[in-house]
Amino acid sequence: MSSIKYRPEIDGLRAIAVISVIIYHLNENWLSGGFLGVDIFFVISGFLITGIIITEIQQNSFSFKQFYTRRIKRIYPAFITAMALVSFIASAIFIYNDFNKLRKTIELAIAFLSNFYLGLTQGYFDLSANENPVLHIWSLAVEEQYYLIFPLILILAYKKFREIKVLFIITLILFFILLATSFYSS
């Protein structure tokens, strides 16, 4: 694995993101845009992972197997432990139907697909959302889906456009296209 030099400013951004999300969850009126802390985490993760992958590609040392093994070793132990603990506690306090809904969410969370299920079945700000102890797992699912797809896209783009400047320009163009279309509503 290529090592990235420690960047304290990234930890500072992480702290701001965590604090803003916590404040928002305590009372959304205290910091109405606090949910944007999740977006900050997505950007930080994308930046760091892209740096790791590009460095390894340039050093001709990138391996999908090693990349995904590192992701699994980093995330799964704590994640599975947390899901098991939530399942155990919920089985004791939830009624049967509520526990079955939670079980379905946890099963999909383990496969990093809970964001799709939750998006189709439950609004994040619905009253029933307060009763879902794993509702927040959607963001981890999105991040893991990114980890699954993005390295492949990056490898293919790098093979097609070996020059980083070309990759940067294409990324910039795509960013502005996505930004422009994000303001469009039908």
SERO-4910 file (N, C-alpha, C, O; in steps of 0.05 Angstrom, whole numbers):
BEGIN
 pado doro    nc1    nc2    nc3   cac1   cac2   cac3    cc1    cc2    cc3    oc1    oc2    oc3
  Met    A     17    -24      0      0      0      0     18     25      0     37     26     15
  Ser    A     10     44    -16     25     69    -16     17     86      7     -7     86     14
  Ser    A     36     99     20     28    115     43     25    144     34     40    154     17
  Ile    A      5    156     45      0    184     40     10    200     64      6    192     87
  Lys    A     24    222     58     34    239     79     11    249     96    -10    257     86
  Tyr    A     15    249    122     -6    259    141    -12    288    135      6    304    132
  Arg    A    -38    294    133    -47    321    128    -65    330    150    -89    323    151
  Pro    A    -55    346    169    -71    355    192    -96    370    184   -117    370    198
  Glu    A    -95    385    162   -118    400    153   -141    382    146   -165    390    148
  Ile    A   -135    358    137   -157    339    131   -170    330    157   -195    327    157
  Asp    A   -155    325    177   -167    319    203   -183    342    214   -204    338    227
  Gly    A   -174    367    208   -190    390    216   -217    391    201   -238    397    214
  Leu    A   -217    385    176   -242    383    160   -260    361    171   -284    364    173
  Arg    A   -247    338    178   -263    316    190   -276    325    216   -300    319    221
  Ala    A   -262    339    232   -273    349    258   -296    368    253   -317    365    266
  Ile    A   -293    386    234   -315    404    227   -339    388    218   -362    394    225
  Ala    A   -334    368    201   -356    352    190   -370    337    212   -395    337    213
  Val    A   -355    324    230   -367    309    252   -384    327    270   -406    321    277
  Ile    A   -372    350    278   -386    368    296   -412    378    283   -432    380    296
  Ser    A   -410    385    257   -434    396    243   -456    375    242   -480    381    246
  Val    A   -449    350    236   -469    328    235   -481    323    263   -505    320    265
  Ile    A   -465    323    284   -474    318    311   -493    341    319   -515    336    330
  Ile    A   -485    366    314   -503    388    321   -529    386    306   -551    391    317
  Tyr    A   -528    380    281   -552    378    264   -570    356    275   -595    360    276
  His    A   -559    333    283   -576    312    294   -587    318    322   -608    308    329
  Leu    A   -573    335    337   -584    343    363   -608    361    359   -628    358    373
  Asn    A   -605    380    341   -627    399    335   -621    412    309   -603    429    307
  Glu    A   -637    405    288   -631    415    262   -634    446    259   -623    458    241
  Asn    A   -647    458    278   -649    487    278   -624    501    287   -619    524    281
  Trp    A   -607    487    302   -582    499    312   -562    503    289   -547    522    289
  Leu    A   -562    484    270   -544    486    247   -558    474    223   -555    450    218
  Ser    A   -573    490    209   -591    479    188   -576    465    166   -588    447    153
  Gly    A   -551    471    161   -536    458    140   -517    437    150   -499    429    136
  Gly    A   -521    429    175   -503    410    187   -500    383    173   -480    369    175
  Phe    A   -521    376    159   -521    351    144   -499    351    122   -492    329    112
  Leu    A   -490    374    115   -469    376     94   -442    364    104   -424    359     88
  Gly    A   -440    359    130   -417    345    140   -413    318    127   -390    309    123
  Val    A   -435    305    120   -434    279    106   -421    283     79   -404    267     71
  Asp    A   -429    304     65   -417    310     39   -387    315     41   -371    307     24
  Ile    A   -379    329     63   -350    334     68   -336    308     71   -314    304     60
  Phe    A   -347    289     86   -335    262     88   -332    248     62   -312    236     56
  Phe    A   -353    250     45   -351    238     18   -328    249      2   -314    235    -11
  Val    A   -326    276      3   -304    289    -13   -277    281     -2   -259    274    -18
  Ile    A   -274    281     24   -248    273     36   -241    244     29   -219    238     21
  Ser    A   -261    226     31   -256    198     24   -248    195     -5   -229    181    -12
  Gly    A   -263    209    -23   -257    208    -51   -229    218    -57   -214    207    -73
  Phe    A   -222    240    -44   -195    252    -48   -173    233    -40   -154    228    -54
  Leu    A   -176    222    -16   -155    204     -5   -153    178    -22   -131    169    -28
  Ile    A   -175    166    -28   -175    141    -43   -164    146    -71   -149    129    -82
  Thr    A   -172    168    -84   -162    174   -110   -132    177   -110   -117    168   -127
  Gly    A   -122    191    -89    -93    194    -86    -78    168    -83    -57    164    -96
  Ile    A    -89    150    -67    -77    124    -63    -77    108    -89    -56     97    -97
  Ile    A   -100    108   -103   -102     92   -128    -83    103   -149    -69     88   -162
  Ile    A    -84    129   -153    -67    141   -174    -37    136   -168    -22    130   -187
  Thr    A    -29    139   -143     -1    134   -136      6    105   -142     27    100   -154
  Glu    A    -11     86   -135     -5     58   -140     -6     52   -170     10     35   -179
  Ile    A    -23     64   -185    -24     60   -214      2     70   -226     15     56   -243
  Gln    A     11     94   -218     36    105   -229     60     89   -221     79     87   -236
  Gln    A     59     76   -198     81     59   -189     78     30   -200     94     12   -194
  Asn    A     57     26   -215     51      0   -226     48    -22   -204     55    -45   -208
  Ser    A     36    -13   -182     33    -32   -160      4    -36   -151     -2    -48   -131
  Phe    A    -15    -24   -166    -43    -26   -159    -53    -55   -163    -48    -67   -184
  Ser    A    -68    -65   -143    -80    -91   -145   -108    -89   -134   -112    -80   -111
  Phe    A   -128    -98   -150   -155    -97   -140   -158   -114   -115   -171   -107    -96
  Lys    A   -146   -138   -116   -147   -156    -93   -137   -143    -67   -150   -143    -47
  Gln    A   -113   -130    -69   -102   -117    -46   -119    -93    -37   -123    -88    -13
  Phe    A   -129    -78    -57   -145    -54    -51   -170    -63    -35   -176    -51    -14
  Tyr    A   -185    -82    -46   -210    -91    -32   -204   -105     -6   -220   -103     13
  Thr    A   -182   -120     -5   -175   -133     21   -170   -112     42   -179   -115     65
  Arg    A   -156    -90     35   -151    -69     55   -177    -56     63   -181    -50     87
  Arg    A   -195    -51     45   -221    -39     51   -236    -57     71   -247    -48     91
  Ile    A   -238    -83     64   -252   -102     81   -240   -103    109   -255   -102    129
  Lys    A   -214   -106    111   -200   -108    137   -204    -82    153   -205    -83    178
  Arg    A   -206    -60    140   -209    -34    154   -237    -30    164   -241    -18    185
  Ile    A   -257    -38    148   -285    -31    154   -301    -54    168   -315    -49    187
  Tyr    A   -298    -78    157   -316    -99    166   -314   -107    195   -335   -111    207
  Pro    A   -291   -110    208   -291   -119    236   -308   -101    255   -325   -112    269
  Ala    A   -304    -75    254   -320    -58    271   -349    -57    262   -368    -56    278
  Phe    A   -353    -57    236   -380    -55    225   -397    -80    232   -419    -77    241
  Ile    A   -386   -104    228   -400   -128    235   -406   -130    265   -427   -139    273
  Thr    A   -386   -122    281   -390   -122    310   -413   -103    317   -430   -111    334
  Ala    A   -414    -79    306   -435    -60    312   -462    -71    303   -482    -69    318
  Met    A   -463    -83    279   -489    -94    270   -498   -117    287   -522   -120    292
  Ala    A   -480   -134    296   -487   -156    314   -498   -146    340   -517   -156    351
  Leu    A   -484   -125    351   -493   -113    376   -521   -101    374   -538   -104    391
  Val    A   -525    -86    352   -551    -73    348   -572    -95    345   -594    -93    356
  Ser    A   -566   -116    330   -586   -138    327   -593   -151    353   -616   -157    359
  Phe    A   -573   -156    370   -577   -169    396   -595   -151    413   -614   -161    425
  Ile    A   -588   -126    415   -604   -108    432   -632   -104    421   -652   -105    436
  Ala    A   -634   -101    395   -660    -96    382   -678   -121    385   -703   -118    388
  Ser    A   -667   -145    384   -683   -169    387   -696   -170    415   -717   -183    418
  Ala    A   -684   -157    434   -696   -157    461   -717   -135    465   -734   -137    482
  Ile    A   -715   -113    450   -733    -91    455   -753    -84    433   -773    -70    437
  Phe    A   -748    -94    408   -766    -88    386   -788   -109    385   -784   -132    391
  Ile    A   -812   -100    376   -833   -119    370   -825   -134    344   -809   -124    329
  Tyr    A   -838   -156    339   -831   -174    317   -830   -160    290   -810   -162    276
  Asn    A   -850   -145    283   -851   -132    256   -829   -111    254   -816   -109    233
  Asp    A   -824    -95    275   -803    -75    274   -776    -88    272   -758    -78    259
  Phe    A   -772   -110    287   -747   -124    286   -742   -135    258   -719   -135    249
  Asn    A   -762   -146    245   -759   -156    218   -751   -135    198   -734   -139    181
  Lys    A   -762   -111    201   -754    -88    184   -724    -81    189   -709    -77    170
  Leu    A   -717    -81    214   -689    -75    222   -671    -97    211   -649    -91    201
  Arg    A   -679   -121    214   -663   -144    204   -658   -141    174   -635   -146    165
  Lys    A   -678   -134    159   -675   -130    130   -655   -108    125   -638   -111    107
  Thr    A   -657    -86    139   -638    -64    136   -610    -73    142   -591    -66    127
  Ile    A   -606    -88    163   -580    -97    171   -568   -116    150   -545   -115    144
  Glu    A   -585   -135    141   -576   -153    120   -566   -138     95   -544   -144     84
  Leu    A   -581   -118     87   -573   -102     64   -549    -84     70   -533    -78     53
  Ala    A   -547    -75     95   -524    -59    104   -498    -75    102   -478    -65     93
  Ile    A   -500   -100    109   -476   -118    108   -467   -121     79   -443   -124     74
  Ala    A   -486   -120     60   -479   -122     32   -474    -94     20   -470    -91     -4
  Phe    A   -475    -73     37   -472    -45     29   -493    -37      8   -486    -23    -12
  Leu    A   -518    -45     13   -540    -38     -5   -563    -24     10   -584    -19     -2
  Ser    A   -558    -18     35   -580     -7     52   -590     20     42   -613     27     46
  Asn    A   -573     35     28   -582     62     18   -605     59     -2   -623     75     -2
  Phe    A   -604     38    -18   -626     34    -38   -651     26    -23   -673     37    -29
  Tyr    A   -649      8     -5   -673     -2     11   -685     21     27   -709     26     26
  Leu    A   -668     35     42   -678     57     58   -690     80     41   -709     92     48
  Gly    A   -677     85     18   -688    105      0   -715     99    -11   -731    117    -16
  Leu    A   -721     73    -14   -747     64    -25   -768     60     -3   -791     62     -9
  Thr    A   -759     55     21   -779     47     42   -782     68     64   -802     67     78
  Gln    A   -763     86     68   -764    103     91   -750    129     86   -727    130     77
  Gly    A   -764    151     91   -751    177     88   -733    182    112   -739    174    134
  Tyr    A   -711    195    107   -691    200    128   -703    216    151   -695    213    174
  Phe    A   -722    234    144   -733    251    165   -762    244    172   -775    259    186
  Asp    A   -771    220    164   -797    210    173   -796    205    203   -775    201    214
  Leu    A   -820    206    215   -821    201    244   -811    173    250   -798    168    271
  Ser    A   -817    154    232   -809    126    237   -778    123    236   -767    104    246
  Ala    A   -765    142    224   -736    141    222   -723    143    249   -701    132    253
  Asn    A   -736    155    268   -725    157    295   -723    130    309   -708    127    328
  Glu    A   -738    111    298   -738     84    310   -718     65    297   -717     41    304
  Asn    A   -704     75    277   -685     58    262   -656     63    272   -645     84    264
  Pro    A   -645     46    288   -618     51    299   -596     49    278   -573     56    284
  Val    A   -602     39    254   -580     37    234   -587     54    209   -576     49    187
  Leu    A   -604     73    212   -611     91    189   -586    104    177   -585    107    153
  His    A   -568    112    194   -544    127    185   -525    110    168   -507    121    156
  Ile    A   -529     84    167   -512     66    152   -513     71    122   -495     62    107
  Trp    A   -533     85    113   -535     91     84   -510    104     73   -501     98     51
  Ser    A   -498    122     89   -474    136     79   -450    117     76   -434    121     58
  Leu    A   -448     97     93   -427     77     90   -431     61     65   -412     54     51
  Ala    A   -457     54     59   -463     39     35   -455     55     10   -443     44     -8
  Val    A   -461     81     10   -453     98    -13   -423     98    -16   -413     95    -38
  Glu    A   -409    101      6   -380    102      5   -368     75     -5   -350     76    -22
  Glu    A   -379     53      4   -369     27     -5   -375     22    -35   -360     10    -49
  Gln    A   -398     32    -44   -405     29    -72   -385     45    -89   -378     37   -111
  Tyr    A   -378     68    -79   -357     84    -92   -331     69    -94   -318     68   -115
  Tyr    A   -323     57    -72   -298     41    -71   -300     18    -91   -279      9   -102
  Leu    A   -323      7    -95   -326    -16   -112   -324     -7   -142   -311    -22   -158
  Ile    A   -335     15   -149   -337     23   -177   -314     42   -185   -303     38   -207
  Phe    A   -306     61   -169   -287     81   -177   -260     71   -185   -249     81   -205
  Pro    A   -248     52   -170   -222     43   -179   -221     32   -208   -202     36   -223
  Leu    A   -243     18   -215   -244      7   -242   -246     30   -263   -232     30   -283
  Ile    A   -262     50   -257   -264     74   -274   -237     88   -276   -229     95   -298
  Leu    A   -224     91   -254   -198    105   -254   -177     89   -269   -161    101   -284
  Ile    A   -176     63   -266   -157     46   -281   -162     48   -311   -143     52   -327
  Leu    A   -187     46   -319   -194     48   -348   -187     75   -359   -176     77   -381
  Ala    A   -194     96   -344   -187    123   -353   -157    128   -355   -147    140   -373
  Tyr    A   -143    117   -335   -114    120   -335   -101    106   -359    -82    116   -371
  Lys    A   -111     82   -365   -100     67   -388   -106     82   -414    -89     82   -432
  Lys    A   -129     95   -415   -137    109   -439   -122    136   -441   -113    144   -463
  Phe    A   -119    149   -419   -106    176   -418    -84    175   -397    -88    183   -374
  Arg    A    -61    166   -405    -39    162   -386    -30    189   -373    -19    189   -351
  Glu    A    -34    210   -387    -25    236   -377    -45    246   -356    -69    248   -362
  Ile    A    -36    251   -332    -53    260   -310    -68    286   -317    -91    290   -309
  Lys    A    -55    303   -331    -67    329   -339    -93    324   -355   -113    337   -350
  Val    A    -92    305   -373   -116    298   -389   -138    287   -371   -161    295   -373
  Leu    A   -131    270   -352   -150    259   -333   -162    282   -316   -186    282   -311
  Phe    A   -146    300   -308   -155    323   -292   -175    340   -308   -196    347   -297
  Ile    A   -168    345   -332   -186    362   -349   -213    348   -354   -234    360   -352
  Ile    A   -212    322   -359   -237    306   -363   -253    306   -338   -278    310   -338
  Thr    A   -240    303   -315   -254    303   -289   -267    330   -284   -290    332   -275
  Leu    A   -252    351   -290   -263    378   -287   -287    383   -305   -307    394   -296
  Ile    A   -286    375   -329   -308    378   -348   -332    362   -338   -355    373   -337
  Leu    A   -328    337   -329   -350    321   -318   -362    334   -293   -386    334   -289
  Phe    A   -345    345   -276   -354    359   -252   -373    382   -259   -394    384   -248
  Phe    A   -365    398   -278   -381    421   -285   -407    413   -299   -428    426   -296
  Ile    A   -406    392   -315   -431    381   -327   -450    372   -305   -474    378   -305
  Leu    A   -440    356   -285   -456    347   -263   -466    370   -246   -489    370   -237
  Leu    A   -449    390   -241   -457    413   -226   -480    428   -240   -500    436   -228
  Ala    A   -476    433   -266   -497    447   -281   -523    432   -282   -544    444   -279
  Thr    A   -522    406   -285   -547    391   -286   -560    387   -259   -584    380   -257
  Ser    A   -545    390   -238   -556    387   -211   -576    409   -204   -593    405   -187
  Phe    A   -575    431   -218   -594    453   -213   -619    450   -230   -638    465   -226
  Tyr    A   -619    431   -248   -642    427   -265   -662    410   -251   -655    388   -241
  Ser    A   -687    418   -251   -708    400   -240   -731    399   -260   -738    419   -272
  Ser    A   -741    375   -264   -762    371   -284   -789    377   -273   -809    375   -287
***
